[in-house]
Amino acid sequence: MTPRKTDIHFPIYLDNHASTRVDPRVVQAMLPFFTEQYGNASSSDHRFGWYAKEAVDMARRRIAKTIHAEPNEIIFTSGATESNNLALKGIAETYRDKGNHLVTCATEHSSVLDVCRSLELSGFRVTVVPVDWAGRIEMDAFEAALTRDTILVSVMAANNEIGTCAPIEALGRMCRSRQILFHTDAAQAFGKIQLNVRTQCIDVMSLSAHKIYGPKGIGALFLRRSNGGVRLMPQVDGGGHEWGLRAGSLNVPGIVGFGEAAHLAESVYDAERKHLAMLRDKLEQGITESRDVIVNGDTENRLPNNSSLTFFGITAKELMSEVREIAISTGSACTSEDIEREEYSHVLKAIGLDSEQAKSTVRFGVGRFTTENEIDYTVARITAYLRQHRAAAALATVKNYSTRDR
Ligand code: PMP
């Protein structure tokens, strides 16, 4: 099928796990806070400050509502990396007297795993629970890892490379019954799967705006205040902002954009999930019709926009350099330098892929602004390339064979 070109925007963007286009409605909401209402939200002496504070309060309420939290449980940060750092380091330091053990999972984002490594250097013990071939946390190993010394568990709600979603509520309940704090990195899950900090027994959760069509450089940490609350040692000291937990003048335009993006994500939730899954399934079915492709992750329980595919006989680099008009990636944007160094994704390693398979793996991430024609074009382009590549490889084998015979 020849795709209609009409609503295809080149280059076609299929890297929505790395970041998303800021929704034009979000941009509109943010603009006045650069040019007209540019006050500091902490300036309590004039209307510029009051207006900025009102806008921040509204964004805080909107974000809290989407996860069933209270507004005073939302602490603004610069993104999920900072939120993960604040959660893990801040809790470990605060609860050190109670125990020195943390539990996490092999497929976590580097902003969790690297923090765990740095905590190990300062005397904490960390158990990294393995996952199965689909990226699902091994529940028996998880339960066995929880000890009297465990103060904190950190397991991501959804994986950024293979899209596998964790059984958050089951994990949260297991932690709650043992009085262990439960943190989840929901940077990818936010807006795509239901998050309810109350019913899912989540104590601390990291969020990021730029994964939900908001701006980069703004995120939040949910911190439970009810039932005694969770205490946390601040990692940035200064002017006492955010209840003394994260100092620094608030990024008012960013916060307003984050609030608007969260509000939009909530209002289009069902329709968007359907739209993303329809596009992803169409893409995946189209490409996997060629038999030399496998789908990674838990296809039963996966982010609706994610497709991680391993192409046999073709490296991701080869494929990406051939289809330059399509923006796809080898995996996490945060570890793409590792690929340059010929190291490979810890997530793909954890699900059992060897280095050859990992180097042949491409992550596709559809998004709110992806069109069906873009998917048709991508399928046609990639399958044509696969056919051509296979024919060339077959020809090379025949040539080799016939020269050997002679
Ligand atoms: N956690 C996960 C699961 C992510 O996908 C990302 C972004 N790649 C982060 C954390 C870091 O988020 P940010 O860019 O907001 O620091």
Residues whose N, C-alpha, C, O or C-beta is under 5 A from the ligand:
A	BS01	PMP	H17 A18 S78 G79 A80 T81 E82 H109 A158 N160 D185 A187 Q188 S208 G219
